[in-house]
């Protein structure tokens, strides 16, 4: 493949075969701002261009705080004499 221009203002057409054989060179040119139209049998089928923004912008990782899911629950007093089933029915309001 011939050397690609440092800054490409127009779209450059390259064949699918050229992309396959020189993908590293093409991707380096795209990192510098070049845009390529990929052709298959002379017909344009795809375009490779730099992305406009980071696709992961706005994604934030929030760590779980132990017990935070239950922080808003009110404690319920149950009689120790009751069975577990009776306690669950009481909590669900079925009793």
VOPAGU-2260 file (C-alpha; in pm, 1 decimal, decimal comma):
REM VOPAGU-2260
SITE   aa  ch    i         X         Y         Z
SITE  UNK   A    0       0,0       0,0       0,0
SITE  UNK   A    1     123,9     346,5     -73,2
SITE  UNK   A    2     181,7     580,6     218,2
SITE  UNK   A    3    -138,1     747,0     329,6
SITE  UNK   A    4    -155,9    1123,2     379,4
SITE  UNK   A    5    -110,6    1252,2     735,0
SITE  UNK   A    6    -437,6    1450,6     733,5
SITE  UNK   A    7    -704,5    1354,5     488,4
SITE  UNK   A    8    -977,9    1611,3     433,0
SITE  UNK   A    9   -1159,2    1405,3     168,1
SITE  UNK   A   10   -1272,9    1048,4     174,8
SITE  UNK   A   11   -1026,9     808,5      18,7
SITE  UNK   A   12   -1162,6     500,0    -159,3
SITE  UNK   A   13    -987,3     170,5     -90,2
SITE  UNK   A   14   -1081,5    -184,7    -179,3
SITE  UNK   A   15   -1183,0    -449,3      69,6
SITE  UNK   A   16    -864,6    -637,0     -19,9
SITE  UNK   A   17    -649,6    -329,9      49,3
SITE  UNK   A   18    -821,5    -286,0     386,2
SITE  UNK   A   19    -761,2    -652,2     472,2
SITE  UNK   A   20    -394,3    -637,5     375,0
SITE  UNK   A   21    -317,0    -297,1     529,2
SITE  UNK   A   22    -566,6    -261,9     814,2
SITE  UNK   A   23    -305,0    -134,7    1063,9
SITE  UNK   A   24    -195,7     143,2     827,3
SITE  UNK   A   25    -556,9     237,7     755,5
SITE  UNK   A   26    -647,7     249,8    1125,5
SITE  UNK   A   27    -347,8     469,3    1204,8
SITE  UNK   A   28    -460,4     709,0     930,9
SITE  UNK   A   29    -814,3     707,1    1074,6
SITE  UNK   A   30    -670,5     794,1    1417,0
SITE  UNK   A   31    -514,0    1099,3    1249,9
SITE  UNK   A   32    -851,4    1201,6    1106,1
SITE  UNK   A   33    -870,0    1025,5     768,5
SITE  UNK   A   34   -1194,5     879,6     634,0
SITE  UNK   A   35   -1206,5     580,8     399,8
SITE  UNK   A   36   -1480,1     445,7     177,9
SITE  UNK   A   37   -1442,0      69,4     142,7
SITE  UNK   A   38   -1535,2     -74,4    -194,6
SITE  UNK   A   39   -1622,8    -425,8    -301,7
SITE  UNK   A   40   -1586,6    -485,0    -677,2
SITE  UNK   A   41   -1565,2    -107,1    -720,9
SITE  UNK   A   42   -1895,5     -44,3    -538,2
SITE  UNK   A   43   -1888,6     156,1    -211,3
SITE  UNK   A   44   -2012,4     -61,6      75,1
SITE  UNK   A   45   -1881,7      93,2     397,3
SITE  UNK   A   46   -1711,6     392,2     549,3
SITE  UNK   A   47   -1442,0     397,6     816,9
SITE  UNK   A   48   -1399,0     728,8     996,4
SITE  UNK   A   49   -1291,1     856,9    1336,9
SITE  UNK   A   50   -1559,7     842,0    1603,3
SITE  UNK   A   51   -1692,1    1180,0    1708,2
SITE  UNK   A   52   -1700,8    1113,9    2080,8
SITE  UNK   A   53   -1599,4     855,0    2332,1
SITE  UNK   A   54   -1875,5     590,8    2328,1
SITE  UNK   A   55   -1820,3     535,4    2700,7
SITE  UNK   A   56   -1874,7     898,9    2801,7
SITE  UNK   A   57   -2142,4     922,2    3066,3
SITE  UNK   A   58   -2111,0     563,8    3185,3
SITE  UNK   A   59   -2033,2     561,9    3550,5
SITE  UNK   A   60   -1960,9     271,2    3779,6
SITE  UNK   A   61   -2133,9     290,4    4112,6
SITE  UNK   A   62   -2018,9      55,7    4380,9
SITE  UNK   A   63   -2282,4    -112,9    4592,3
SITE  UNK   A   64   -2304,3     -11,7    4955,6
SITE  UNK   A   65   -2369,7    -312,5    5180,2
SITE  UNK   A   66   -2722,1    -297,0    5321,5
SITE  UNK   A   67   -2818,9       8,6    5114,1
SITE  UNK   A   68   -3107,7    -175,9    4946,3
SITE  UNK   A   69   -3274,5    -227,1    5283,5
SITE  UNK   A   70   -3193,5     111,0    5441,9
SITE  UNK   A   71   -3544,4     250,1    5383,9
SITE  UNK   A   72   -3731,2     -43,9    5535,0
SITE  UNK   A   73   -3897,3     -10,7    5872,5
SITE  UNK   A   74   -3820,2    -286,1    6122,7
SITE  UNK   A   75   -4111,7    -506,7    6221,5
SITE  UNK   A   76   -4141,4    -671,4    6559,8
SITE  UNK   A   77   -4251,3   -1033,7    6554,2
SITE  UNK   A   78   -4329,6   -1261,1    6844,1
SITE  UNK   A   79   -4054,6   -1520,4    6902,0
SITE  UNK   A   80   -4325,3   -1780,4    6951,7
SITE  UNK   A   81   -4439,9   -1744,5    6589,9
SITE  UNK   A   82   -4321,2   -1970,8    6314,0
SITE  UNK   A   83   -4118,6   -1836,4    6024,1
SITE  UNK   A   84   -4425,4   -1874,4    5801,4
SITE  UNK   A   85   -4636,8   -1669,4    6040,6
SITE  UNK   A   86   -4367,7   -1398,9    6051,4
SITE  UNK   A   87   -4353,2   -1384,1    5669,9
SITE  UNK   A   88   -4731,6   -1363,0    5646,8
SITE  UNK   A   89   -4725,1   -1078,4    5896,2
SITE  UNK   A   90   -4457,6    -893,7    5698,8
SITE  UNK   A   91   -4649,8    -941,2    5372,9
SITE  UNK   A   92   -4968,4    -818,3    5534,7
SITE  UNK   A   93   -5152,1   -1146,4    5470,7
SITE  UNK   A   94   -5243,0   -1183,2    5832,5
